[in-house]
Amino acid sequence: MTLKLFELVGAEDTRPFSPFCWRIRMALAHKGLDAQLVPWRFTEKEAIAPYKSEKVPVLLDGDHAVSDSWVIANYLEDTYPDRPSLFGGDGGRAMARMLNWWGDIAVVGAMFPLIVADIHDHLRPADQDYFRKSREARLGKTLEEVAAARDSAVAGFRKGLDPMRLTLRTQPFLGGTGPNYADYIMFGGFQWARAISPFKLLAEDDPIYAWREKLLDAFDGLARRSAGYPV
């Protein structure tokens, strides 16, 4: 059956930037599965409403629809067991579930105020209006006020990544000798930022920077081919 993945894009169809969609892009590549990529924007909720979701990613496998990146990753693992495993067994899946929450809060959540103003700049006008109103209500500040504090705030963000950094000093990937879904959870956030913002979240001598570069080069450059910033 043909797989289709609805993914969030900016003004250009070639700028996919959702951290959660990137997790699934990498999971599909890991499994060696091809999917038709369907560009989707914030104000196009009617396009995914038939699949009982208001957010992406949404994966269609024939007539079957799956939403939420964690649910999709588990669906791919269970539906295509003959393909390379995303988790490496039940223990790896259980650990990845914890990391999925940590990635949402400690990486994506902490990264959000550092890049939020840049996201706005890469959206179509209709999406900009929606994004500004909804995100400023969440933050309690204008996007410009949030961006003004990021040069001082980035040090705290980097410090919060110490558990990941210490792990990568002893092994090449979070998954061990090779990447697995644990890596894709974390990578999704960094690729989100890379695709939408020129702001440097990582120092070039950081082990996390080197890890990200290895994943950018993986799967025949899947991530590098997408529109975005080089760092």
N, C-alpha and C positions, 0 to 999 in steps of 0.2 A: 504494500500500500504506500501511497505517497504521503510523506510527512510534510506538514506546514507549520512554521513557527511565526506567530505574530510577535514583532519586537518593536520597542520604542525607538523612534528616530527623531532627529532634529529637523531643521528646514530641508536638509538634503536627505534623500533616501539612503545615501551611503554613509550616514553618521549614526549607527546604532549606539546607544549609550546607556541603556539600563544595566545596572550591575547584575540584576537577576536574570535578564535575558542573556547576558554574557556567560553566566554560569551554565546555561543550557546550551548555548552555542558550543562551548568547550566540551560539555558532556556529550553532545552529538558527535563531535569530532573524535573524541576518545573512543566512542562506540563504533566509529566508522560508518555512521548513518548520515545520509544526505537529506536535507530538508529544504523545501521552498521557503525562502525568507519573505515575510509579508510586512512591509513597513506600516507602522501604526503610530499615531500621535495622540497627545493628551485629550484633544477635543473630538476624537473619533470613536467614542465609546459605543456608538451604535454598531460598529463593525464587529465587536466581540461580544455584544449583548446576547446573541443567540447561543453563545457558549457559556452563559451564566457567569460571566466575569466582567469586572470593570477595569481590570488591570492586566498588563502583560508581565511575563510571557504567557501565551496560550499556545499549546501544541495540539495540532490536529493529526491524528493517526487514522486515516480513512474517515469514518464517521464518528470516531471517538474523540472527544475533546478533553484536555487536561490543562488545568491552570495551577499557578503557584510553582515557583522554581523547585522547591524541595519535593513537592508532590510529583512534578514532572521527572525529576532525577530518579526517584524511586520507581516511577512507571517505566522509564527506560531500562532500568536495571532488571526489573522483574519481567518485562515483556520481551526483552532481547538478551536472555541469559547466555546465548551462544557467542555474544560479542564481548570484548574486553570489559572486565568488571570496573564499575565506578568506585566501588567501596572496598573490594577485596575481602568480602565476607561480612557476617553479621556484626562482628566487633567493630570493623571499620565503618559500617553504616551507623552504628550507635554513636561512635565518636564524631562522625561527620554531622550528626544531628546537633550535638552540642556546639560544634564549630559553626554550624549554620546560624545559630542564635548569636554567637559571639561576633560572627562576621556582620550580621545585620546591625548590631548595636555598637560594637567597638570600632568597626571599620567604616561601614556605610554611614551609620549614624553620626560618627565623629567627623567623617570626611565631608558630609553634606554642607555645613556652613562655610567650609573653605572654598567650595566650588560653585555654590548655588547661583551666584550672580552670573557666572560664565555660562551656566546652563541656559539661563534666560536669553542670553545674547545669541544663542544658536537655534532659537525656535522661530516658527512662523508667527506673524503678528497675533493671530487668534489664539495661538497656544501661549504666547507671551502674556497676554492678558489673564488667561486662566492660571498660569503658573505663578505670576506675581501675586495675585490676590490670594491664592491658596497657600503659598509658601510664606508670605509675609504674615498671614494670620497664624500660621504654625510657629513662626519664629518670634513674633512680637516686635519685629523691626523691619525696616526696609531692606531690600537686597543689598543696596549700596552700604548701609550701616553695617551689615553683617560682613561684607567683603572687606571693609576698612580695618577689621580686627584680625584678619587672617595671618598677616606676617608675624604677629606675636603668638597667635593661637597654634600655629603649625608645630611648634616645639612640643607642646603637650600632646598633640596627635601622634607625633613620632614616638614619644616616650610610651604611649599606650600600646604600641606594637611590640614591646619588648618580648612577650611570650613567643610570638612568631619569629622574631629576630634570633632569639636564643636557639630555637629549634633549627633554623636554617644554618646556624653555625656548626651544627653537628651532622646534618644530612642535606642532600641537594634539594629535596622537595618535602612539602608537608606530608605527602603520602609515602615518603621513604626514598628509595632509590629512583623512583619514577613518579610522575604526577598522577593524582587521582582526584576524586571530587572534592576532597579537602582543599586541594590547591585551587580548584576552580571557584569554590566559594569565596576565597580571599581574592583571587585574581579578578573576579567580576567587579569589585569595588575599584581597584586600581585601573582597570581598563575603562570603566565608567569615567573616571577623572581624566585619563589620558585622551579619551575621545572628545571631551567637551571643554577642557580647561588647560591653559598654558601654565597654571600655577604649579610649582614644583613641590610635591608632597614629600619626596624622598631625596636624601642626599645620595650622590652617585657612589659613595663608598659604603653604603648601607647594604647588608646582605639581602634585604628585601628587594632592593633595586636590582641586584644581580639575579635573584630568583624571578622577578618579573620579566627581565630581559630573556631569560631562558624560555619562559612560557610564551612570550611574544614570538619567539623563533620556532616554537613547536607547531606541529600540524601544518607544515609548509607555509608558515607565516599567516595563518588564518587571521590573527588579531592585527597584525601590522598592515594588512591590505585594506582595512577599514579606514575611512577618513578620520583624521585626528591629529593630535600633536605628537612630535617625535619623542617627547619625554614623559 
